[in-house]
Amino acid sequence: MSPRATRLARALAAGAVLTSLASTVHAAGSARPRAASSFTYKIGISLPYNELAELSNGIKQSVQVAVAQANKNHTVPGVTFDIQSLDDTINGQHSGQKDSQNASALINDNRVIGEVGPLNSSAAKVSEPTYNRAGLVQISPSNTNPDLTVKSKRALYEPASAISGAPITYFRTCTTDIIQGRSDARYAKKAGFKNIFVTDNQGIYGIGLSNYFEQEAKMLGLNVLGHSSLDAQNISASAQSLATTIASKKPDLVFFGGEYGSKGGAEILADDLRSAGLSKVVFMGGDGIFATDFIKGSSKGGAQGALASNVGRNALTSPYAQSFVAAKKAQFPGSSIEGYDIYAYDAANVIIRAFAKAVKGGQIKVGNPMTVALRQTIARNVAGTSDYRGATGQVSFDKNGDSSNRDISVYRASGTGASAKWTFVALAPAAS
């Protein structure tokens, strides 16, 4: 064989090998088809995984469902969406300082187009100004503290919007504690409770919710026997002392503003009320205790029969949420639907749709790194959301970033361990 023929044979053989390898790679990839995407954009998530794991993981998975659907549907041609998930706890407790640090990390990633979160209002109070200065939109599925969107406090929480007229960047798909606290009190009256003791865990969320509940309860003529707080620095010992005080008042309902867990204290106080002799008292809280981990964490039966309100309608029965419920269970087999899931799913979709609108309108070119101006374009599109029907129903925001959805549902706790569950009781009477 001539040298030229030898070189030709080797080239043909090499080509055959490359063709074979290409076929193998294609076959391996064909099991998981992908869009021919060149650019990745991300939705950030900042949540207290090390404190409120059940609720946080539910939010994360719900955002992942929205992202997976957008990629499958090629919502923005040439784009693959992804998430960037960060924990906002310090020493096992949510931290505004850490959430603000996470905000800076997301802002510095020029592929991040928005954030879903944070979970806690106290964290948002610290991170919200950071996002606003950078023009990066954040939509919380769970922040219920009213201050975050009050126009009179805009200079504090959204300084760029207040000073320079930049678009607002903070939105929420849930309602506020004003609505939740008042609705809870109206439910308590409708359910026949008469003598109520109000408590909180000294947190921003807990104090606000319990105060709005107490104010409405008094207006409705309910007998508020007292209002005392757990010591946030010594939850366990203060719960025992508070339970003794409450027992002496003989209430038929104890309302708690705060979260579950060792840092929140809900199940600790509920159990201590049982130990103090209040075997028939009903324990009630807001969305901060609406997790099966609250029930599982109760070792003395204090959570049995407890009531919890949650923002919105029951996802398991709402006709708007059924396609999401099916999609989440398919993507995450064995998962359950948590309290903020449908709100996180809608929040992620609102961000994706706002980005898609900017691309379609030519304000953003696929491949562009995110700048303050481009992120503000997305924020403006979020503010203009009006035609999206999501898992929570029709999604829209008022001029301050608050959701138009004001429904509050009430659930009852039962079971222990793996059988722990919340059962829908009723929609709470509407409050304004």
Steps between C-alpha positions, in 0.01 A plus 500: 500500500636841402565762770216708355261203517612428852426857610160483330414174674600641836289809442199290406549282806525804726186642344317177567605508863385860538169417335455205734582715802260769386226241460571365846488847655176581318344174613600565859356851485183399320356353820481855634421736211617857535427814312783622278572770756816706511434720801396427858311745720423434864237563764655547842355353819598597855332294772553367857569137409675443833204630702171452313601216270153374409370835382831598337535180301141534383574848366817385328333201334212717381742740331671199343165386357448841338855497360466148364174588326649816346793301364278223365270751331791708363334805652795714390675354194873471551472513879528235769372603842660377822493582871762619745401400851655649816439449872429811710553364851767570759526248783179334386285815493398718208706815479441828321875554489554168323208562266652834401833328436317250282338790316843641420615161372198470272538857378865439415402205281410669173284205395252541787173657382306500829458342843222296655517566872583549771273295723513727807387862513782594739752379242330701226521819705879480474544366146226700324705824475794305356289353222333833431825689450605238244163494325466124559141392551411282799162335545430341835248217527481537878589846637188626675630802694312806366793743541686354204266660248368805687564808286585715801795268572625473143808712567601245764440182303517609134729805505573511127129504425430770759791728410551465126165368383643160405240222471406313816671162522323332792178303447317220677256238380357450852288741700601689816464451874239773511272277295611175664479622860156654452369199310629268774314699763182489294536125464550466878176687564310301237632173649357594841813586699441763765797523738835540327859542613739649242871417483799555272869410480636858479574466129399763245253261339358370829451838663326642195266207447402471866438874531270508198317195635457660842376831361237330287398260778429791734302682231292186455421487871713199587648488849878538469638380832854622443794522261846373595814401312746216509857603573670462163831438677361226722203341325479181703506648853277794410245266341455314828455823694261646242294180493451522876382861468261415218357201688396726786286703254308195370471597132326285241739618226869596507613694194872490422687736270822336388660199339556138591833342592753554778546864397129569445352320800147417383494128579698557820236737635214278377645204692562703813137614496401133518743441784352801684160330501335659195398174338206649311640837394542548125834629378488719189764669288557645156693382197818483710384173658333355191743212450484136602832553681301702757281195565792256496696718741227484763577220746222558757196529275485878499474514122203265478194692390703818453386749239716683249410755241683526171501754222277410207275210419560130555739392223375142510147599406538830314431447128776748414769292675430152370740505205777628728427234764524227235820648356672525838411145597631377164827693527549427871339160576397466862500874562208676665344837429627749756352827616672737259546273199239645266615853586863414423400335172304806392782733610752313285266501202437872534877562484542270200211664318638849575838399359336341196300818437819708510667267250202502268478877520867540416601661830713196586702305245563135579859480617504843663646501852259651749560866581308729734306642205410157358393372839283807547331417171407161646373670816275728295358199318433326831312807624286487186399137546128467437437217255655207685272235647716288726467239770360764739251634245525833323833661590542876513659761725391841621721807463688410819578140401230329707307205364135532408440157658366542855356158581585337835439130569481323837629145564492255793794285612481128570717190509859449607823407328449390141121531539514867603282715276301820465139473391320790338220638719369813332577830335527765768247785480639772275671798657600830346 
